[in-house]
Amino acid sequence: MNRRLLLSLAAGSTALLLGGCASQNIANYAGQQPTLDLQQYFNGTLDAYGVFTDRSGAVVKRFTVVMQCSWDGDDGVLDEDFTYSDGTKQKRIWRLKKTGEGRFVGRADDVVGEALGESRGNAFHWTYTLSLPVDGRPIEVQFDDWMYLMTDKVMLNKAAMSKFGVRLGEVTLSFSKR
């Protein structure tokens, strides 16, 4: 192998190793306040305001969401109505199930398989694959989704979107509980 190829491989391996070390851990938020009770926060009506940014950080889409949320024991429904800046609308209904202390499983029609989530302190982290329509056909995109309770009424959300491990962009939202 030539020297340039070896240097490229070494740089790529180092980037992968450092990228793996940089991921967050939900346990780091265990002592953070205010404590997020997912069943309490996502209960009633919430408004959300968000943007989708591409890899360069440019805003590609703006949107608002009105959520009607309810729980029956460990089973929750988050009924989301999206309105995008171009006037299009979308509905997603999440069905959540609390499976243990701070642990949740979620399903929605456009979620491939199950969303797995965990809550500690003021944070909630979930991962899932979403089937998104792109140019008239569905594309499966992975989400690494983090929510942070700021006050009893406000939560911030940042979700990284990727495909085949390549970062496509981010979704950033602020939730406001009525």
N, C-alpha and C positions, 0 to 999 in steps of 0.2 A: 504494500500500500504506500501511496505517496504521502508526504508530510502534510499537505493541505487536507487530504481526506481524513487523516488521523486527527488533525486539529478540529475539523468539522464534527467528527463523531464524538470527540471528547467534549466539545462545547454543547452539542445536543444532549449528551448524556447528563452533563452537569445541569443544564436547564431543566430536564425532566426530574432529576433528583431534587433540585431546589424547589421546583413547582409542587412536588409531592409534600415537601416539608412545610409549605406555606399554607396548607389548607387549615381551616378553622376546626375547632373541636367544641362541641356543644357543652362539654363539661366545664370549659373555661368561663361559662356564664352563670354557673350554679349560684353564686352569691350575689348576682346583680339584682338591683331593685329598680322599679317595682316588679314584683313577681308576676309573671304572665300565667294566668289561668285561662287556657284556650277556650274552655267551655263557657266561662263567664264573659270573656272579651267578645268572642264571636257568638253573641246572643242578642237578638234584636236587629235594628237597622244600622248599617254602616255605610259611609260614603268613602270612596277611594279615588285618588287622583294619581295618574301614572304616565310614564314615558317608556318607550322602547328606544334604546340607543344601540347603534351598530358598534363594531369593533373600534372605530376611530373616536367614539364618544358622541357622534352626531345624532340628534334626535330624529328618529325615523317616523314614529307615531306617538301621538298623545291620546289619552283616553280617560274616561271616568267610569266608575263602577258604583252601582247601588246594590248592596247586599242585604238580603233578608236571611237571618240566621236563627236557627232554633236547635234545641237539644231535647232528647228524650232519653234520660239516663246517660249511657255511654255512646249513644248514637246521635250524630249531628248532621244537619243539612245546612249548607252554605249556598244559597241561591243567588248567583251573580248575574247582573245585567250590565253589559259593557256597551258604551257608546264611544266610538272612535272619532278622531278629529276630522276624518273624511266623511262622517255621517253614517258609516256602517254600524251595525249593531250585532251583538253576539250574546249568547246565554251559556253559562256553564253552571251546572249544579253539582257541587261536591257532596259526597256522602262520606262522613268521617266516622270512625269508630275508635274509641279509646281502648287500647289493648293492654295497658299497664300504666304504671306510674310515669306520667309524662310522655307516654308513647302512643302514637296514633297511626292508623292506616286510612288512606283516602282513596276514593274512586270517583271518576267522572266519565262521561261518555267519550271525551277526547283524550283521556289519560290511558296510556298503554300499560296494562297490568295495574299495579298498585303504587300509590304514593306512600312512602314511609317517612314518618316524622317523629321528632323528639323535642321536648321542651325542657329547658333548665333555666332557672332564674328568670331573667326578662327576655329570653330568646327562644325562638322556635326554628328548627331546621328541618327542611324536608327535601327529598329528592324524588324525582319522577320523570317519566317520559311523556311528552305531550305530542299528539298528532295534529300538526298545524297545516292548514291549506296554503300551499304556495303555488301560484300559477295554475290553479285548478286541480292540483293533486296533493295528497297528504304527504307530509314530511315529518318523520319522527325526530324530535329534538329533546335533549336531556336538560333538565332544570336542576340547579343547585340553589335552593331557595332559603333565604334567611329573613326572619322577622324579629324586630326588636321593639318591645313595649317601652314607650317613652313616658306616658302618663296613663291614667286609667281610661282616657279617651283617645289617645293618639298612639299609633304603631307605625313604624317605618319598615319597609320591605325592599330587599335587594335580591334579585334572582339572576344568576349567570346562566345563559343559554349556550349549549354546545352541541356539536354533531361530530361523531367520530373523534371526540376529544379536542376538537378545534373550537375555540370560543367564537360564537357568532355575535354576541352582544349581551346587553343587560336590560332587565325590566326593573324600574324603580317606582315604588308606590308609597303613598302615605294614606293610612286608614284613619278615619275619624268616626268615632262612635257617637251616634245621636243621643 
